């Protein structure tokens, strides 16, 4: 378990982690391979844009 020094640092971490998880998590069994690859490329573009803006 990660130990956090304060509730605010915990909240900051969880905000970033949940945004990252929601961007990259796709339920593979619900879509075909072609769409899955397209969504992954789009997710990495969004991540690249977000990480350079920060």
mmCIF file of the N, C-alpha and C atoms, coordinates in Angstrom:
data_MODEL
# 
_entry.id   MODEL 
# 
loop_
_atom_site.group_PDB 
_atom_site.id 
_atom_site.type_symbol 
_atom_site.label_atom_id 
_atom_site.label_alt_id 
_atom_site.label_comp_id 
_atom_site.label_asym_id 
_atom_site.label_entity_id 
_atom_site.label_seq_id 
_atom_site.pdbx_PDB_ins_code 
_atom_site.Cartn_x 
_atom_site.Cartn_y 
_atom_site.Cartn_z 
_atom_site.occupancy 
_atom_site.B_iso_or_equiv 
_atom_site.pdbx_formal_charge 
_atom_site.auth_seq_id 
_atom_site.auth_comp_id 
_atom_site.auth_asym_id 
_atom_site.auth_atom_id 
_atom_site.pdbx_PDB_model_num 
ATOM 1   N N  . UNK A 1 1  ? 0.830   -1.182 0.000   1.00 0.00 ? 1  UNK A N  1 
ATOM 2   C CA . UNK A 1 1  ? 0.000   0.000  0.000   1.00 0.00 ? 1  UNK A CA 1 
ATOM 3   C C  . UNK A 1 1  ? 0.877   1.249  0.000   1.00 0.00 ? 1  UNK A C  1 
ATOM 4   N N  . UNK A 1 2  ? 0.413   2.212  -0.720  1.00 0.00 ? 2  UNK A N  1 
ATOM 5   C CA . UNK A 1 2  ? 1.092   3.505  -0.752  1.00 0.00 ? 2  UNK A CA 1 
ATOM 6   C C  . UNK A 1 2  ? 0.704   4.289  0.491   1.00 0.00 ? 2  UNK A C  1 
ATOM 7   N N  . UNK A 1 3  ? 1.673   4.875  1.143   1.00 0.00 ? 3  UNK A N  1 
ATOM 8   C CA . UNK A 1 3  ? 1.365   5.692  2.318   1.00 0.00 ? 3  UNK A CA 1 
ATOM 9   C C  . UNK A 1 3  ? 1.425   7.154  1.916   1.00 0.00 ? 3  UNK A C  1 
ATOM 10  N N  . UNK A 1 4  ? 0.362   7.863  2.221   1.00 0.00 ? 4  UNK A N  1 
ATOM 11  C CA . UNK A 1 4  ? 0.275   9.272  1.890   1.00 0.00 ? 4  UNK A CA 1 
ATOM 12  C C  . UNK A 1 4  ? 0.413   10.095 3.165   1.00 0.00 ? 4  UNK A C  1 
ATOM 13  N N  . UNK A 1 5  ? 1.017   11.263 3.042   1.00 0.00 ? 5  UNK A N  1 
ATOM 14  C CA . UNK A 1 5  ? 1.262   12.106 4.206   1.00 0.00 ? 5  UNK A CA 1 
ATOM 15  C C  . UNK A 1 5  ? 0.031   12.899 4.620   1.00 0.00 ? 5  UNK A C  1 
ATOM 16  N N  . UNK A 1 6  ? -0.869  13.139 3.672   1.00 0.00 ? 6  UNK A N  1 
ATOM 17  C CA . UNK A 1 6  ? -2.064  13.918 4.015   1.00 0.00 ? 6  UNK A CA 1 
ATOM 18  C C  . UNK A 1 6  ? -3.230  13.494 3.119   1.00 0.00 ? 6  UNK A C  1 
ATOM 19  N N  . UNK A 1 7  ? -4.444  13.784 3.549   1.00 0.00 ? 7  UNK A N  1 
ATOM 20  C CA . UNK A 1 7  ? -5.609  13.472 2.715   1.00 0.00 ? 7  UNK A CA 1 
ATOM 21  C C  . UNK A 1 7  ? -5.587  14.202 1.368   1.00 0.00 ? 7  UNK A C  1 
ATOM 22  N N  . UNK A 1 8  ? -5.032  15.407 1.344   1.00 0.00 ? 8  UNK A N  1 
ATOM 23  C CA . UNK A 1 8  ? -5.002  16.147 0.074   1.00 0.00 ? 8  UNK A CA 1 
ATOM 24  C C  . UNK A 1 8  ? -4.053  15.503 -0.932  1.00 0.00 ? 8  UNK A C  1 
ATOM 25  N N  . UNK A 1 9  ? -2.921  14.970 -0.462  1.00 0.00 ? 9  UNK A N  1 
ATOM 26  C CA . UNK A 1 9  ? -2.016  14.295 -1.398  1.00 0.00 ? 9  UNK A CA 1 
ATOM 27  C C  . UNK A 1 9  ? -2.635  12.992 -1.895  1.00 0.00 ? 9  UNK A C  1 
ATOM 28  N N  . UNK A 1 10 ? -3.391  12.328 -1.032  1.00 0.00 ? 10 UNK A N  1 
ATOM 29  C CA . UNK A 1 10 ? -4.119  11.130 -1.453  1.00 0.00 ? 10 UNK A CA 1 
ATOM 30  C C  . UNK A 1 10 ? -5.123  11.475 -2.535  1.00 0.00 ? 10 UNK A C  1 
ATOM 31  N N  . UNK A 1 11 ? -5.869  12.548 -2.326  1.00 0.00 ? 11 UNK A N  1 
ATOM 32  C CA . UNK A 1 11 ? -6.885  12.960 -3.295  1.00 0.00 ? 11 UNK A CA 1 
ATOM 33  C C  . UNK A 1 11 ? -6.265  13.342 -4.628  1.00 0.00 ? 11 UNK A C  1 
ATOM 34  N N  . UNK A 1 12 ? -5.136  14.057 -4.608  1.00 0.00 ? 12 UNK A N  1 
ATOM 35  C CA . UNK A 1 12 ? -4.463  14.412 -5.866  1.00 0.00 ? 12 UNK A CA 1 
ATOM 36  C C  . UNK A 1 12 ? -4.059  13.168 -6.630  1.00 0.00 ? 12 UNK A C  1 
ATOM 37  N N  . UNK A 1 13 ? -3.474  12.201 -5.916  1.00 0.00 ? 13 UNK A N  1 
ATOM 38  C CA . UNK A 1 13 ? -3.064  10.966 -6.565  1.00 0.00 ? 13 UNK A CA 1 
ATOM 39  C C  . UNK A 1 13 ? -4.264  10.243 -7.167  1.00 0.00 ? 13 UNK A C  1 
ATOM 40  N N  . UNK A 1 14 ? -5.344  10.132 -6.410  1.00 0.00 ? 14 UNK A N  1 
ATOM 41  C CA . UNK A 1 14 ? -6.517  9.409  -6.894  1.00 0.00 ? 14 UNK A CA 1 
ATOM 42  C C  . UNK A 1 14 ? -7.176  10.108 -8.076  1.00 0.00 ? 14 UNK A C  1 
ATOM 43  N N  . UNK A 1 15 ? -7.156  11.427 -8.103  1.00 0.00 ? 15 UNK A N  1 
ATOM 44  C CA . UNK A 1 15 ? -7.709  12.156 -9.252  1.00 0.00 ? 15 UNK A CA 1 
ATOM 45  C C  . UNK A 1 15 ? -6.937  11.839 -10.528 1.00 0.00 ? 15 UNK A C  1 
ATOM 46  N N  . UNK A 1 16 ? -5.619  11.860 -10.446 1.00 0.00 ? 16 UNK A N  1 
ATOM 47  C CA . UNK A 1 16 ? -4.789  11.568 -11.615 1.00 0.00 ? 16 UNK A CA 1 
ATOM 48  C C  . UNK A 1 16 ? -4.934  10.097 -12.014 1.00 0.00 ? 16 UNK A C  1 
ATOM 49  N N  . UNK A 1 17 ? -4.922  9.214  -11.027 1.00 0.00 ? 17 UNK A N  1 
ATOM 50  C CA . UNK A 1 17 ? -5.007  7.784  -11.309 1.00 0.00 ? 17 UNK A CA 1 
ATOM 51  C C  . UNK A 1 17 ? -6.338  7.437  -11.961 1.00 0.00 ? 17 UNK A C  1 
ATOM 52  N N  . UNK A 1 18 ? -7.440  7.999  -11.479 1.00 0.00 ? 18 UNK A N  1 
ATOM 53  C CA . UNK A 1 18 ? -8.746  7.664  -12.051 1.00 0.00 ? 18 UNK A CA 1 
ATOM 54  C C  . UNK A 1 18 ? -8.882  8.209  -13.473 1.00 0.00 ? 18 UNK A C  1 
ATOM 55  N N  . UNK A 1 19 ? -8.357  9.395  -13.724 1.00 0.00 ? 19 UNK A N  1 
ATOM 56  C CA . UNK A 1 19 ? -8.417  9.949  -15.083 1.00 0.00 ? 19 UNK A CA 1 
ATOM 57  C C  . UNK A 1 19 ? -7.604  9.094  -16.040 1.00 0.00 ? 19 UNK A C  1 
ATOM 58  N N  . UNK A 1 20 ? -6.443  8.643  -15.596 1.00 0.00 ? 20 UNK A N  1 
ATOM 59  C CA . UNK A 1 20 ? -5.599  7.790  -16.434 1.00 0.00 ? 20 UNK A CA 1 
ATOM 60  C C  . UNK A 1 20 ? -6.270  6.451  -16.683 1.00 0.00 ? 20 UNK A C  1 
ATOM 61  N N  . UNK A 1 21 ? -6.795  5.860  -15.658 1.00 0.00 ? 21 UNK A N  1 
ATOM 62  C CA . UNK A 1 21 ? -7.458  4.562  -15.781 1.00 0.00 ? 21 UNK A CA 1 
ATOM 63  C C  . UNK A 1 21 ? -8.643  4.645  -16.735 1.00 0.00 ? 21 UNK A C  1 
ATOM 64  N N  . UNK A 1 22 ? -9.467  5.672  -16.581 1.00 0.00 ? 22 UNK A N  1 
ATOM 65  C CA . UNK A 1 22 ? -10.638 5.819  -17.439 1.00 0.00 ? 22 UNK A CA 1 
ATOM 66  C C  . UNK A 1 22 ? -10.256 6.073  -18.894 1.00 0.00 ? 22 UNK A C  1 
ATOM 67  N N  . UNK A 1 23 ? -9.126  6.720  -19.125 1.00 0.00 ? 23 UNK A N  1 
ATOM 68  C CA . UNK A 1 23 ? -8.695  6.981  -20.494 1.00 0.00 ? 23 UNK A CA 1 
ATOM 69  C C  . UNK A 1 23 ? -8.244  5.702  -21.191 1.00 0.00 ? 23 UNK A C  1 
ATOM 70  N N  . UNK A 1 24 ? -7.514  4.851  -20.469 1.00 0.00 ? 24 UNK A N  1 
ATOM 71  C CA . UNK A 1 24 ? -6.894  3.695  -21.102 1.00 0.00 ? 24 UNK A CA 1 
ATOM 72  C C  . UNK A 1 24 ? -7.643  2.386  -20.954 1.00 0.00 ? 24 UNK A C  1 
ATOM 73  N N  . UNK A 1 25 ? -8.590  2.288  -20.026 1.00 0.00 ? 25 UNK A N  1 
ATOM 74  C CA . UNK A 1 25 ? -9.257  1.014  -19.795 1.00 0.00 ? 25 UNK A CA 1 
ATOM 75  C C  . UNK A 1 25 ? -10.365 0.802  -20.813 1.00 0.00 ? 25 UNK A C  1 
ATOM 76  N N  . UNK A 1 26 ? -10.242 -0.235 -21.588 1.00 0.00 ? 26 UNK A N  1 
ATOM 77  C CA . UNK A 1 26 ? -11.286 -0.648 -22.521 1.00 0.00 ? 26 UNK A CA 1 
ATOM 78  C C  . UNK A 1 26 ? -11.580 -2.116 -22.266 1.00 0.00 ? 26 UNK A C  1 
ATOM 79  N N  . UNK A 1 27 ? -12.837 -2.464 -22.259 1.00 0.00 ? 27 UNK A N  1 
ATOM 80  C CA . UNK A 1 27 ? -13.186 -3.857 -22.063 1.00 0.00 ? 27 UNK A CA 1 
ATOM 81  C C  . UNK A 1 27 ? -13.057 -4.571 -23.407 1.00 0.00 ? 27 UNK A C  1 
ATOM 82  N N  . UNK A 1 28 ? -11.933 -5.228 -23.584 1.00 0.00 ? 28 UNK A N  1 
ATOM 83  C CA . UNK A 1 28 ? -11.544 -5.830 -24.857 1.00 0.00 ? 28 UNK A CA 1 
ATOM 84  C C  . UNK A 1 28 ? -12.595 -6.792 -25.390 1.00 0.00 ? 28 UNK A C  1 
ATOM 85  N N  . UNK A 1 29 ? -13.238 -7.532 -24.526 1.00 0.00 ? 29 UNK A N  1 
ATOM 86  C CA . UNK A 1 29 ? -14.196 -8.536 -24.990 1.00 0.00 ? 29 UNK A CA 1 
ATOM 87  C C  . UNK A 1 29 ? -15.478 -7.918 -25.555 1.00 0.00 ? 29 UNK A C  1 
ATOM 88  N N  . UNK A 1 30 ? -15.673 -6.627 -25.396 1.00 0.00 ? 30 UNK A N  1 
ATOM 89  C CA . UNK A 1 30 ? -16.890 -5.981 -25.882 1.00 0.00 ? 30 UNK A CA 1 
ATOM 90  C C  . UNK A 1 30 ? -16.751 -5.365 -27.274 1.00 0.00 ? 30 UNK A C  1 
ATOM 91  N N  . UNK A 1 31 ? -15.526 -5.240 -27.787 1.00 0.00 ? 31 UNK A N  1 
ATOM 92  C CA . UNK A 1 31 ? -15.318 -4.627 -29.092 1.00 0.00 ? 31 UNK A CA 1 
ATOM 93  C C  . UNK A 1 31 ? -14.371 -5.486 -29.932 1.00 0.00 ? 31 UNK A C  1 
ATOM 94  N N  . UNK A 1 32 ? -14.426 -5.280 -31.246 1.00 0.00 ? 32 UNK A N  1 
ATOM 95  C CA . UNK A 1 32 ? -13.544 -6.072 -32.108 1.00 0.00 ? 32 UNK A CA 1 
ATOM 96  C C  . UNK A 1 32 ? -12.133 -5.480 -32.118 1.00 0.00 ? 32 UNK A C  1 
ATOM 97  N N  . UNK A 1 33 ? -11.194 -6.233 -32.648 1.00 0.00 ? 33 UNK A N  1 
ATOM 98  C CA . UNK A 1 33 ? -9.776  -5.876 -32.590 1.00 0.00 ? 33 UNK A CA 1 
ATOM 99  C C  . UNK A 1 33 ? -9.467  -4.556 -33.307 1.00 0.00 ? 33 UNK A C  1 
ATOM 100 N N  . UNK A 1 34 ? -10.081 -4.331 -34.444 1.00 0.00 ? 34 UNK A N  1 
ATOM 101 C CA . UNK A 1 34 ? -9.829  -3.112 -35.223 1.00 0.00 ? 34 UNK A CA 1 
ATOM 102 C C  . UNK A 1 34 ? -10.237 -1.876 -34.432 1.00 0.00 ? 34 UNK A C  1 
ATOM 103 N N  . UNK A 1 35 ? -11.426 -1.904 -33.849 1.00 0.00 ? 35 UNK A N  1 
ATOM 104 C CA . UNK A 1 35 ? -11.880 -0.767 -33.049 1.00 0.00 ? 35 UNK A CA 1 
ATOM 105 C C  . UNK A 1 35 ? -11.022 -0.599 -31.798 1.00 0.00 ? 35 UNK A C  1 
ATOM 106 N N  . UNK A 1 36 ? -10.623 -1.711 -31.187 1.00 0.00 ? 36 UNK A N  1 
ATOM 107 C CA . UNK A 1 36 ? -9.788  -1.661 -29.996 1.00 0.00 ? 36 UNK A CA 1 
ATOM 108 C C  . UNK A 1 36 ? -8.473  -0.938 -30.284 1.00 0.00 ? 36 UNK A C  1 
ATOM 109 N N  . UNK A 1 37 ? -7.836  -1.278 -31.398 1.00 0.00 ? 37 UNK A N  1 
ATOM 110 C CA . UNK A 1 37 ? -6.570  -0.632 -31.767 1.00 0.00 ? 37 UNK A CA 1 
ATOM 111 C C  . UNK A 1 37 ? -6.774  0.861  -32.026 1.00 0.00 ? 37 UNK A C  1 
ATOM 112 N N  . UNK A 1 38 ? -7.869  1.217  -32.677 1.00 0.00 ? 38 UNK A N  1 
ATOM 113 C CA . UNK A 1 38 ? -8.163  2.621  -32.958 1.00 0.00 ? 38 UNK A CA 1 
ATOM 114 C C  . UNK A 1 38 ? -8.380  3.393  -31.657 1.00 0.00 ? 38 UNK A C  1 
ATOM 115 N N  . UNK A 1 39 ? -9.114  2.821  -30.731 1.00 0.00 ? 39 UNK A N  1 
ATOM 116 C CA . UNK A 1 39 ? -9.362  3.486  -29.452 1.00 0.00 ? 39 UNK A CA 1 
ATOM 117 C C  . UNK A 1 39 ? -8.075  3.644  -28.649 1.00 0.00 ? 39 UNK A C  1 
ATOM 118 N N  . UNK A 1 40 ? -7.184  2.656  -28.720 1.00 0.00 ? 40 UNK A N  1 
ATOM 119 C CA . UNK A 1 40 ? -5.911  2.752  -28.007 1.00 0.00 ? 40 UNK A CA 1 
ATOM 120 C C  . UNK A 1 40 ? -5.046  3.876  -28.578 1.00 0.00 ? 40 UNK A C  1 
ATOM 121 N N  . UNK A 1 41 ? -5.006  3.989  -29.892 1.00 0.00 ? 41 UNK A N  1 
ATOM 122 C CA . UNK A 1 41 ? -4.243  5.070  -30.524 1.00 0.00 ? 41 UNK A CA 1 
ATOM 123 C C  . UNK A 1 41 ? -4.812  6.422  -30.092 1.00 0.00 ? 41 UNK A C  1 
ATOM 124 N N  . UNK A 1 42 ? -6.134  6.540  -30.097 1.00 0.00 ? 42 UNK A N  1 
ATOM 125 C CA . UNK A 1 42 ? -6.764  7.793  -29.664 1.00 0.00 ? 42 UNK A CA 1 
ATOM 126 C C  . UNK A 1 42 ? -6.448  8.092  -28.200 1.00 0.00 ? 42 UNK A C  1 
ATOM 127 N N  . UNK A 1 43 ? -6.466  7.073  -27.352 1.00 0.00 ? 43 UNK A N  1 
ATOM 128 C CA . UNK A 1 43 ? -6.182  7.263  -25.930 1.00 0.00 ? 43 UNK A CA 1 
ATOM 129 C C  . UNK A 1 43 ? -4.745  7.744  -25.724 1.00 0.00 ? 43 UNK A C  1 
ATOM 130 N N  . UNK A 1 44 ? -3.803  7.177  -26.480 1.00 0.00 ? 44 UNK A N  1 
ATOM 131 C CA . UNK A 1 44 ? -2.416  7.615  -26.343 1.00 0.00 ? 44 UNK A CA 1 
ATOM 132 C C  . UNK A 1 44 ? -2.224  9.040  -26.857 1.00 0.00 ? 44 UNK A C  1 
ATOM 133 N N  . UNK A 1 45 ? -2.976  9.439  -27.859 1.00 0.00 ? 45 UNK A N  1 
ATOM 134 C CA . UNK A 1 45 ? -2.907  10.828 -28.324 1.00 0.00 ? 45 UNK A CA 1 
ATOM 135 C C  . UNK A 1 45 ? -3.403  11.781 -27.238 1.00 0.00 ? 45 UNK A C  1 
ATOM 136 N N  . UNK A 1 46 ? -4.516  11.421 -26.604 1.00 0.00 ? 46 UNK A N  1 
ATOM 137 C CA . UNK A 1 46 ? -5.055  12.236 -25.523 1.00 0.00 ? 46 UNK A CA 1 
ATOM 138 C C  . UNK A 1 46 ? -4.059  12.308 -24.373 1.00 0.00 ? 46 UNK A C  1 
ATOM 139 N N  . UNK A 1 47 ? -3.456  11.169 -24.024 1.00 0.00 ? 47 UNK A N  1 
ATOM 140 C CA . UNK A 1 47 ? -2.482  11.138 -22.938 1.00 0.00 ? 47 UNK A CA 1 
ATOM 141 C C  . UNK A 1 47 ? -1.258  11.998 -23.280 1.00 0.00 ? 47 UNK A C  1 
ATOM 142 N N  . UNK A 1 48 ? -0.794  11.918 -24.512 1.00 0.00 ? 48 UNK A N  1 
ATOM 143 C CA . UNK A 1 48 ? 0.353   12.728 -24.925 1.00 0.00 ? 48 UNK A CA 1 
ATOM 144 C C  . UNK A 1 48 ? 0.044   14.217 -24.847 1.00 0.00 ? 48 UNK A C  1 
ATOM 145 N N  . UNK A 1 49 ? -1.142  14.573 -25.262 1.00 0.00 ? 49 UNK A N  1 
ATOM 146 C CA . UNK A 1 49 ? -1.558  15.989 -25.193 1.00 0.00 ? 49 UNK A CA 1 
ATOM 147 C C  . UNK A 1 49 ? -1.655  16.441 -23.737 1.00 0.00 ? 49 UNK A C  1 
ATOM 148 N N  . UNK A 1 50 ? -2.277  15.615 -22.897 1.00 0.00 ? 50 UNK A N  1 
ATOM 149 C CA . UNK A 1 50 ? -2.463  15.983 -21.491 1.00 0.00 ? 50 UNK A CA 1 
ATOM 150 C C  . UNK A 1 50 ? -1.138  16.051 -20.743 1.00 0.00 ? 50 UNK A C  1 
ATOM 151 N N  . UNK A 1 51 ? -0.234  15.144 -21.049 1.00 0.00 ? 51 UNK A N  1 
ATOM 152 C CA . UNK A 1 51 ? 1.027   15.119 -20.302 1.00 0.00 ? 51 UNK A CA 1 
ATOM 153 C C  . UNK A 1 51 ? 1.974   16.249 -20.742 1.00 0.00 ? 51 UNK A C  1 
ATOM 154 N N  . UNK A 1 52 ? 1.847   16.725 -21.968 1.00 0.00 ? 52 UNK A N  1 
ATOM 155 C CA . UNK A 1 52 ? 2.681   17.863 -22.377 1.00 0.00 ? 52 UNK A CA 1 
ATOM 156 C C  . UNK A 1 52 ? 2.101   19.180 -21.878 1.00 0.00 ? 52 UNK A C  1 
ATOM 157 N N  . UNK A 1 53 ? 0.789   19.218 -21.652 1.00 0.00 ? 53 UNK A N  1 
ATOM 158 C CA . UNK A 1 53 ? 0.148   20.438 -21.156 1.00 0.00 ? 53 UNK A CA 1 
ATOM 159 C C  . UNK A 1 53 ? 0.420   20.649 -19.668 1.00 0.00 ? 53 UNK A C  1 
ATOM 160 N N  . UNK A 1 54 ? 0.708   19.580 -18.968 1.00 0.00 ? 54 UNK A N  1 
ATOM 161 C CA . UNK A 1 54 ? 0.872   19.684 -17.504 1.00 0.00 ? 54 UNK A CA 1 
ATOM 162 C C  . UNK A 1 54 ? 2.204   20.225 -17.097 1.00 0.00 ? 54 UNK A C  1 
# 
